[in-house]
Amino acid sequence: MIDESAVTLRLWVRRARRFVRWIGTRDRHDRLAMWHLDRLAEALAANGWRIRRRFHVAPATLRVGPTKHAPATEELTATHFGKWVYLTRSSPLPIPCADLADAVTEIEHIIWQRLNKATPTTGPQHEHQP
């Protein structure tokens, strides 16, 4: 019989080592960017958006969309330009990180615009000839 406490302890030690290695490889700027993205992810998830954190890539990104296979997903990064801002791929304007509620509203607006553009339009209406 396997002692489950020893297995659990081993798993926690592995996780702790990975965490220390991860902290050592990231600089302060990366960690703060991930913190801002994580705050945004929690707020968007509370509103029902599907979130995928991509913190293993550089720069750390956050992918937001309504469903897993939606055509309108948005990738965001957080960066420091005198103050922390979110940058999106489709919008040229930075969104300030300081006001989280306004940032969530702006990002939802951007995604809804992309969703409306992604929906197929109906073909031209043909007049019925009697």
C-alpha positions as CSV (number, residue, x, y, z in Angstrom):
1,M,0.0,0.0,0.0
2,I,1.3,3.5,-0.9
3,D,1.5,6.1,1.7
4,E,-0.6,8.9,0.3
5,S,0.9,11.6,2.5
6,A,4.3,10.9,1.0
7,V,3.0,11.1,-2.5
8,T,1.2,14.4,-1.7
9,L,4.3,15.8,-0.1
10,R,6.4,14.8,-3.2
11,L,3.9,16.5,-5.5
12,W,3.9,19.7,-3.4
13,V,7.7,19.7,-3.4
14,R,7.7,19.4,-7.2
15,R,5.3,22.3,-7.5
16,A,7.3,24.4,-5.1
17,R,10.5,23.8,-7.2
18,R,8.7,24.7,-10.4
19,F,7.3,27.9,-8.8
20,V,10.8,28.9,-7.6
21,R,12.3,28.2,-11.0
22,W,9.5,30.2,-12.7
23,I,10.0,33.2,-10.4
24,G,13.7,33.1,-11.1
25,T,13.3,33.2,-14.8
26,R,10.8,36.1,-14.8
27,D,11.7,39.6,-14.2
28,R,9.7,42.1,-12.2
29,H,8.1,43.6,-15.3
30,D,6.8,40.2,-16.5
31,R,5.3,39.4,-13.1
32,L,3.5,42.7,-12.9
33,A,2.1,42.2,-16.4
34,M,0.9,38.8,-15.4
35,W,-0.7,40.2,-12.3
36,H,-2.6,42.8,-14.3
37,L,-3.7,40.2,-16.8
38,D,-4.8,37.9,-14.1
39,R,-7.0,40.7,-12.5
40,L,-8.5,41.3,-15.9
41,A,-9.1,37.6,-16.5
42,E,-11.0,37.2,-13.2
43,A,-13.2,40.2,-14.0
44,L,-14.0,39.0,-17.5
45,A,-14.6,35.4,-16.3
46,A,-17.1,36.8,-13.8
47,N,-19.0,38.3,-16.8
48,G,-19.1,35.0,-18.5
49,W,-16.2,35.3,-21.0
50,R,-14.0,32.3,-21.8
51,I,-10.4,33.1,-20.7
52,R,-7.1,31.4,-21.7
53,R,-4.0,32.6,-19.9
54,R,-0.9,32.3,-22.0
55,F,1.8,33.2,-19.4
56,H,4.4,30.7,-20.7
57,V,5.0,32.9,-23.8
58,A,6.8,36.2,-23.9
59,P,5.1,38.7,-23.7
60,A,2.4,37.1,-21.5
61,T,-0.9,37.2,-23.2
62,L,-4.5,36.7,-22.3
63,R,-7.0,35.3,-24.9
64,V,-10.6,36.3,-24.4
65,G,-13.6,35.0,-26.3
66,P,-17.2,34.0,-25.9
67,T,-16.6,30.3,-26.6
68,K,-13.8,28.0,-27.3
69,H,-14.1,28.1,-31.1
70,A,-15.4,31.6,-31.6
71,P,-14.1,33.5,-34.6
72,A,-13.8,36.7,-32.5
73,T,-11.2,36.1,-29.8
74,E,-9.0,39.0,-28.6
75,E,-5.5,38.7,-27.4
76,L,-4.3,41.2,-24.8
77,T,-1.0,42.1,-23.2
78,A,-0.2,44.4,-20.4
79,T,2.7,46.8,-20.6
80,H,4.1,49.8,-18.9
81,F,4.1,53.2,-20.7
82,G,4.5,55.5,-17.8
83,K,1.5,53.7,-16.4
84,W,0.2,50.2,-16.9
85,V,-2.0,49.7,-19.9
86,Y,-3.6,46.8,-21.8
87,L,-2.9,46.5,-25.5
88,T,-5.1,44.6,-27.8
89,R,-4.3,43.3,-31.3
90,S,-7.3,44.9,-33.0
91,S,-7.5,48.3,-31.2
92,P,-4.6,50.8,-31.6
93,L,-5.6,52.6,-28.4
94,P,-4.2,51.5,-25.0
95,I,-6.7,50.7,-22.2
96,P,-5.6,51.9,-18.7
97,C,-5.2,49.1,-16.2
98,A,-6.0,51.4,-13.2
99,D,-9.7,51.4,-13.8
100,L,-10.6,47.7,-14.1
101,A,-14.4,48.3,-14.7
102,D,-13.8,50.6,-17.7
103,A,-11.2,48.2,-19.1
104,V,-13.6,45.3,-18.9
105,T,-16.3,47.4,-20.6
106,E,-13.9,48.5,-23.4
107,I,-12.7,45.0,-24.0
108,E,-16.2,43.6,-24.2
109,H,-17.1,46.4,-26.6
110,I,-14.1,45.4,-28.8
111,I,-15.0,41.7,-28.8
112,W,-18.7,42.4,-29.6
113,Q,-17.6,44.6,-32.6
114,R,-15.4,41.7,-33.8
115,L,-18.3,39.3,-33.3
116,N,-20.7,41.4,-35.4
117,K,-18.1,41.7,-38.2
118,A,-17.5,37.9,-38.1
119,T,-21.1,36.9,-38.5
120,P,-21.9,36.0,-42.1
121,T,-24.1,38.4,-43.9
122,T,-27.0,37.3,-45.9
123,G,-26.7,37.5,-49.7
124,P,-28.4,40.1,-51.7
125,Q,-32.2,40.1,-51.6
126,H,-33.7,38.9,-54.9
127,E,-37.0,40.4,-55.9
128,H,-39.6,37.9,-56.5
129,Q,-40.8,38.1,-60.2
130,P,-44.3,36.9,-60.7
